[in-house]
Amino acid sequence: MDIFIYGTGCGAGDLVDEALPIEKVTAFVDREGGRFLGKPVITLSELAGRDFDLLIVASRDAEHVERECGRLGIDPGKLFFLRNHMKIVDRNRSYETARALLGDRFIDRMIHAEKLIRTPLWTEKERIAGPGSDNDYVRLKTLEAICMRLEGVKGAAAELGVNKGGFARWISELLPDRTLFLFDTFSGFDPQESADCGEGFKEAHRKAAAEKVLAVLPHPEQAVIRRGLFQETAQGLEEERFALVSLDADLEESTLAGLRFFFPRMREGGYMLLHDWNNPKLPGVKRALERFEAEYGRLQAVPLCDVNGTLVITV
Ligand SMILES: C[S@@+](CC[C@H](N)C(=O)[O-])C[C@H]1O[C@@H](n2cnc3c(N)ncnc32)[C@H](O)[C@@H]1O
């Protein structure tokens, strides 16, 4: 078989080390010619003039390679993409050639990396984000990774600001064995606190119903609904300890109340997710954090690049 590898970086090096001995490689292909691992490096234009069996694209330059191959008339059926951060089947019609050539171990490792990026780690039931999905991919994948880190950390999970349960259902899915406290008025924001908010914003949050939230949770038996204003419904839970808390109350006073209640009750190793911290539409969330930090000191936190700027607070 006449096999070429596109790329002369880590991807190509890893491929030769792990799955395709250098003796089986005819040559490498890259934007510039030269030599790599003792073999010639040619350009795609030079490859286009040759008869060959397979071009394994081991570089992240997949878009460029695909475009250039199309322009040069290289048969797309001869391309196999390894490191394109896409679902492999999006670009490769079949794994058969690759499995036969590179072995199950290498291909399974690729599929594992693909799953980390594209699908839930522990369940194949539903793709939580991706093209055509309205979910917040970074937010949900971060939640998933955080839940993996919670192994060995005791404590309940909680969300302040549940609305229709869009995020709560993922907490329930990922932490099936923990009590999940769900705090919401289920009738919208505190009228006094939201006096300056737009009618559309307020109306859109009035339609939640606790029963409907329970119906979307995969583990409703673990849920404890606390219906009403958080400042009142948190009372009686002072002895509770938490491993994961999602704060998503949108407004300043409620967010501050959430920070004041939960932060001192977090288990070491736990996480708080402060949604909308970097959302210009809801500046009260950032102000609440500033006020809380003025009381408690600066928190350890990592900002996310998710849709609404969540802050992940570690404890
Ligand atoms: C943006 S929604 C929550 C969205 C939900 N976390 C999700 O990701 O699908 C905000 C919710 O916070 C609730 N909320 C705000 N302040 C509250 C308070 N002080 N007590 C109880 N619920 C409150 C509102 O009723 C509203 O349903």
The ligand as a Tripos MOL2 file, in Angstrom:
@<TRIPOS>MOLECULE
LIG
   27    29     1     0     0
SMALL
NO_CHARGES

@<TRIPOS>ATOM
      1 C1        -32.7100   32.0730   34.3900 C.3       1 LIG1
      2 S1        -33.8930   31.2230   35.3010 S.3       1 LIG1
      3 C2        -33.0700   29.7330   35.7060 C.3       1 LIG1
      4 C3        -32.7220   28.8950   34.4980 C.3       1 LIG1
      5 C4        -32.2460   27.5120   34.7850 C.3       1 LIG1
      6 N1        -31.1790   27.4660   35.7560 N.3       1 LIG1
      7 C5        -31.7660   26.8640   33.5030 C.2       1 LIG1
      8 O1        -30.5470   26.8650   33.2320 O.co2     1 LIG1
      9 O2        -32.5820   26.3470   32.7510 O.co2     1 LIG1
     10 C6        -33.9290   32.1270   36.7970 C.3       1 LIG1
     11 C7        -34.9240   31.5990   37.8160 C.3       1 LIG1
     12 O3        -34.5590   32.1220   39.0750 O.3       1 LIG1
     13 C8        -35.7120   32.1890   39.8630 C.3       1 LIG1
     14 N2        -35.4280   33.0810   40.9990 N.ar      1 LIG1
     15 C9        -34.8090   34.2690   40.9490 C.ar      1 LIG1
     16 N3        -34.7100   34.7820   42.1880 N.ar      1 LIG1
     17 C10       -35.2480   33.8820   43.0360 C.ar      1 LIG1
     18 C11       -35.4130   33.8270   44.4440 C.ar      1 LIG1
     19 N4        -35.0010   34.8130   45.2410 N.pl3     1 LIG1
     20 N5        -35.9970   32.7410   44.9730 N.ar      1 LIG1
     21 C12       -36.4310   31.7290   44.1870 C.ar      1 LIG1
     22 N6        -36.2960   31.7180   42.8490 N.ar      1 LIG1
     23 C13       -35.7120   32.7850   42.2740 C.ar      1 LIG1
     24 C14       -36.7630   32.6850   38.8960 C.3       1 LIG1
     25 O4        -38.0600   32.3460   39.3170 O.3       1 LIG1
     26 C15       -36.3610   31.9980   37.5870 C.3       1 LIG1
     27 O5        -37.1380   30.8550   37.3570 O.3       1 LIG1
@<TRIPOS>BOND
     1     1     2 1
     2     2     3 1
     3     2    10 1
     4     3     4 1
     5     4     5 1
     6     5     6 1
     7     5     7 1
     8     7     8 2
     9     7     9 1
    10    10    11 1
    11    11    12 1
    12    11    26 1
    13    12    13 1
    14    13    14 1
    15    13    24 1
    16    14    15 ar
    17    14    23 ar
    18    15    16 ar
    19    16    17 ar
    20    17    18 ar
    21    17    23 ar
    22    18    19 1
    23    18    20 ar
    24    20    21 ar
    25    21    22 ar
    26    22    23 ar
    27    24    25 1
    28    24    26 1
    29    26    27 1
@<TRIPOS>SUBSTRUCTURE
     1 LIG1         1 GROUP 0 **** ****
